[in-house]
Amino acid sequence: MNKHLLLIAAIVSWLAACPAAAQETAKKPPSSKTAVRFAIGDIHGDYASFIKLLGRLGLVDSKLRWSGGRKELIQTGDIFDRGPGSRAAVELLMKLEGEAKKAGGEATTLIGNHEVMNLVGDLRYVDPREYTSFAADETAALRAKKKAAILALGKSSAGLLRSNYYAGLAAKINATTFDVSFPPGFFAHREAFSLRGKIGAWLVTRNTVYLKDRNLFVHGGISPRVSEILPSKINSTVKADLKAFLTATDKLETLGVFDLSLGVHELFLLLAREKAAGAPPHPKIAASFSVLERIKNTSLLFAPDGPFWYRGLALGDEKAFAPEVKKILGFQDVDRIVIGHTQPASLRIEGRFSNSVIMIDTGMNQQVYMGRASALVFQPDGKLQVFE
């Protein structure tokens, strides 16, 4: 009873955050057996704020064990980057998934653009302290193996590549600069995000979109083009492309042609250089190059209007774009789309398009964004509230 009263006292009125109808009810109210659901946006490495929010919501106890019973937690991606606590946050979410299920609840984690970035080797926003958190896992043997392989790429790829790609790279990454380019813990971090790693193997099985009670949860948004793709197809396509990308780069590493530790931007530069060279790829690498070219050019993983990157629902003019949003909702057969990725100017949960789009990224990493940790609450009767 006391916990219930504390929860209600901590919930901010929906009117304080959204310009439209207060505590709106879905067209089809959920069953009375439906438990309370909490949606949380971008974490960005702020583990301390994240666990404090989970505790205040009653989802974890003092030892960070699931205490939410039949309640549901939905996290809409961007666990990683910008802060030092990403590893702790993702490992907690991995643990809570199993604990919640055993208790009759759910802990659902979606992937966002920063999950994709870490998987494919776009590490521009990794806080250096993240590598430090993996340093104890990085053996001397692993580091020596990766150093030898990376510094030997120019020789090991001879006869397989047509361009002089590695001639320029050798000036940037060599025996002198190696430890600066790849700080302690870097290679354990990359192993963890590979298909063989605990984090990578888990992330590639996460969904991109999640449909529940006519609410669609997604990290970036659903564009007009993507709205014509069923949620199940979006999820299966992204999972397949992630696995295909990582399998193809693993093949290139085995052949000594590339190492994903160099990053996805160097990989795409290699593909461009090889394409400009003109001749057909060597048969040993042709299949991998073909897969990577397809994913680079056509996959939802990198598309500006794909579910990880699209900001139209967050930034589009409400009056002008409202008819298009209505079509998007109709194609997806939902009443509402809940998104992270883009922060409202207020750094508070806000509704757009008469609350048919709700923005829940409120800048949890306060050192970077000066925002707050918050959650969108779905009550069993369909009413919406804001917790902060």
N, C-alpha and C positions, 0 to 999 in steps of 0.2 A: 504493500500500500504506500509506504513512504517513498520507495523508488519511483512509483507511478507519479506521485505528486511532484517529485523533483524533476522528472522528465517533462511534465506539462509546464512547470515553471520555467524550464530552460528553452522551451519552444517559442520562437518569435512568430507573431501573427503573419499569415501569408500576405496580408495587405501591406505589411512593412517592406516586403521584398518585391512584390509583383503588382503591376498596375491593373491587372484584370480581376476577375471574380475571386472572392475569398473562398478558400477551402472548397474548391471545385470537386464535384463528384463525377466519376467516369460514366459514360453512357450505359455500360453494363456493370453495375456494382459487383465487386468480387464476392465470393461465397463468404458467409459469416465465419467460416473456419479459417479463412486466410489470415496469416499472422502479419504483424507490422513489418514493413519493408523500409530499409534505409539505403539511399543512393549517395555515394561519396565520389567526388571528382578527383582531380589531379593531386597527387601526393608530392611528387618531385623531390624525393629524398628527405622529406621532413618527417622522419620516423617519430620523433618526440610528440609532435602535434597530432600525428595520426593515431598513435596508441592512446593519447589522452582523449581524443574524440571517441574512439571505440569504447573506452571505459565509461565516459559520460553517457553514451547511448545504451549502456548495459549489455554490450555485445561481448566484452571480455572481462575477466576478473583481474585481480591484482597480479596474478602470475601469467597474464595474457593467454589464458585458456578460454575457449568459447563459453560464454555464459548467456547467450541469447536465446537458448531453447529453440523454439520453432520460428524465430524471427529470421529475416533475410537481409544479408548485406550484399549490395551491388557496388563494385568499384569500377569506374568507367575508364581505367587506363591512365598512362603517364605516372606510373609508380617511380620511374627512374629519372636520373639526371638532375642537375642544378643544385642538389644537396647531397650530403654524405651518407644518408641513411637508407638508400635504395635497397641494398641487399637485405638489411634487417626487415624492411617493410614487405618485400616480396616473399621472404621466407616465412614471415608471419601469415601472410595471406595463403600461402601454400598449406601451412599447418591448419589454419582455421577452416579451410575447405573441407578437410576430412572430419574435423571435430564437429562442425556444424551439421554435417550430414548425419553423424551418429546421434546427434541430439534431436533430429527431426527438422532442423533448420537448413539454411543454405548460405553459402558464402561464394558469390559469383564474381570472378575477376575477368574483365575484358582487356583486350590489348589496345593501346593507343599508339600514336606515332613514335613515341620515345621507346616503347617496347620493340617496335619494328626497327628503329634506328640501332638499338643495341644489338639486336640479333644479326643485322646485316653489316655491322661494322661502321656505322656513322656515329662517331664518339665525340662529336664537337662539344656536347654539353655535359659530358661526364665530369663530375666534381673529382679532382685528383685524389681526394680522400677515399673515393670509392675503390680505387686501385689498392690503396693501403689496406682496406678491409679484406682483400683477397691475398695479401702478401704472405700470410702464414700458410696458404694453400699452394703456393708456387714453389715447387721443388727446384733445386739447382739443376737437376737433370732436364726438367722441362724448359727452363730458361736457356740452358746451353743448346738444347735441341732446336729451339725456335731461332736463336741467334744464328746458328750455323745455317739453318735452312733459308732464312731471310737474306743473309749476306751472300749466299750462294745462288740466289735466284737468277742472276744474269747468266751464270754458267749452266745451271741445271735446266734452264728453259731453252738453251741453244738448240736450234734445229726444229723447235716446236713453234716458236714465234717468228713473225715476219718483220716486225718493226724493231726499232732500237729503244723500246720503252725503258728498259732497265739502265741504259746509259745515263739518262738524266736522273733517275731515282737514286743511283749510287752516290751522287753528289750530296744528297740530302740525308740518306740513311747509310751509315758506314760504321766501322768498328769504333770510331771516335764519338759519334753522335748516338749510338745505339741505346745506351742506358738513359739518355735524356728523352729519346723518342718513345721508349718503352720502359716506364718506371716500374719499380718492384710491385708485383701483384698484377701487372697488366696481362700477362699470359694466362694466369689462373682465372682472371676475369673473362678473357675470351673463351677459355675452355668451358667455363660455367655457362656461357651463352650459346655454346655449340649444340648440335643435336645430341651429342654425347653427355653434355653437362646437365646437371640437375635443374638449373633455372631454364636453360634453353629448351630442354625436352618438355618442360611443363608449359612454357609460354606458347610453343607452337601448337599446343592442343587447346588453347583458350579461344573463345569466340570473339568475333569482331562486333557483332550486334547481338542483342538479347531482347527477346519479346516476352512480356509478362503482363497479363490483364490489359491488353490493348495499349500498353506503354512500350515504346521501343527505346532501348538504351544503346548508345553508341558514343565513341569518343569524340570525333570531330563533327560529324553530321551526315545527313543523307542528301545528296545532291539530286537534281532532277534526273540525271542519267542513271545514277545508282538506284534511285527509287523504283525503277522497273525490274530490279533484281530481287528475288525473294530472299529474306533473311538467311534461310538455310543455305542458299547458293552463295551468298556473300561469305558466310562462315567457311564453307567447304573450299571455296576458291582461294581465299586467303591462306588457309592452312596448307593447301596443296602447293601454293606458290612459295610460301616460306620454306617448306621442306625441300622443294625443288631447288630453290636458290642455295640453301645451305649444302645440299647434296652436290650440286654442281661446283661450288667453291671448294668443297672437300676434295673433289676429284682433281681440280687444278692444283691443290696443295700436294696431293699424292704424286702428281706428275712433276712437281717442282716448277710450275709455271707461275703460280701466284700464291700469296699467303693473305688470308682475310685480315690478319693483324694490321696490314697496311691500310685497310679501310675501304669502304664501298666507293668512295670518290676516286681512289687510285684504280680500283677495279674497272669502273666505267671509263676512266681515261685509257686504260689498257685496251679495252674493247674498241674504243674509238680509234686508237692508234693502229690496232690490227686491221680494222675495217678500212682505214685509209691506205694501208699498205697494198690492198688490192687483190692479192692472191687468195685462193680458198684456204680456210684454216686447215692446219694439220689434222688428219683424221683422228688422232688421239684426243684432241681438244675440241673438235668441231661440235660435238653434241652438247658439251658444257657451255660453249660460247653461244650456241643457238638458244639454249634455255635461258641464259642470263640476258641476252638481247631481248627476248620476248618479255621477260619479267620487267626489265628496265623500261620498255616502251609501252606495254599494255596492261601491266598488273595494277590492281587496286592498291598495292603496297606503296607505290610512288605517285599515283595520279593526284594532281592538285584537287580534283573534284571527288576523290575517293573518301571513304569513311574515316580515314585517319587524319586528313589534312583539310577537308572542306570547312569553310567558315561562313557560307552563305546564310545558314539558318541563324547564326549568331550576329552577323553584321549587315545582312540585307535590309533594305528599306522596308519597314513593315507594311506600309500601304501598298507600295508597288509590287512587293514580292508575295503578298498574301494569297493571291490566286494560285501561284506556283506551289506554295506550301500546302494549300488545300489538296492539290493534285498529288503531292508527295505522300501526304497522309493517306489519301485514297488508294494509291498504288500499294502502299505497305499495309493497308487495312488496319490502321491504328488511330487512336485519338490524340496521342501525344508522343513527342520525341524528346528524350532527355540527353543532353550533351555536356561534355567537358571541353577541354582544349582551348576555348576562348573565354577570357574572363570578362564579366560585366564591368563597366566603369565603376560601379559602386562596390565591387568586390563582395557582393552579396548575391545569393541565389535569386535569379530573376526569371520571370516568364515573358515570352514574346508571342506575338500572333495569338492573342487571347489565351495565353497559357498552353497553346498546343506545342510550343517549344519551350523547354526550360533549361537554363544554363546553370550548371552546378560547380564549375571551376571557380572557386572563390579565393585562389591564391594561398593555398594552405601553407606553402613554404614562405613563411613570413619574412625571413631574412632577404629573400629575393623579391617577393611581390608585395610585401607589407599588407597581406590579406588576412584570412582567417580560415580556420577549420570549420566546416559546416556539413550538414547532411539534409537531403530532401527526404521527408518522411511521408510514406504512403500508409494511411490508416486502413484498417480492414473494411471500413465503410466507403472507401474510395476517396476520402478527403485528403488534401495535401497540406503539409505544414513544413516549416523551416526550423531546423535545429542548429543553433550556433552558440 
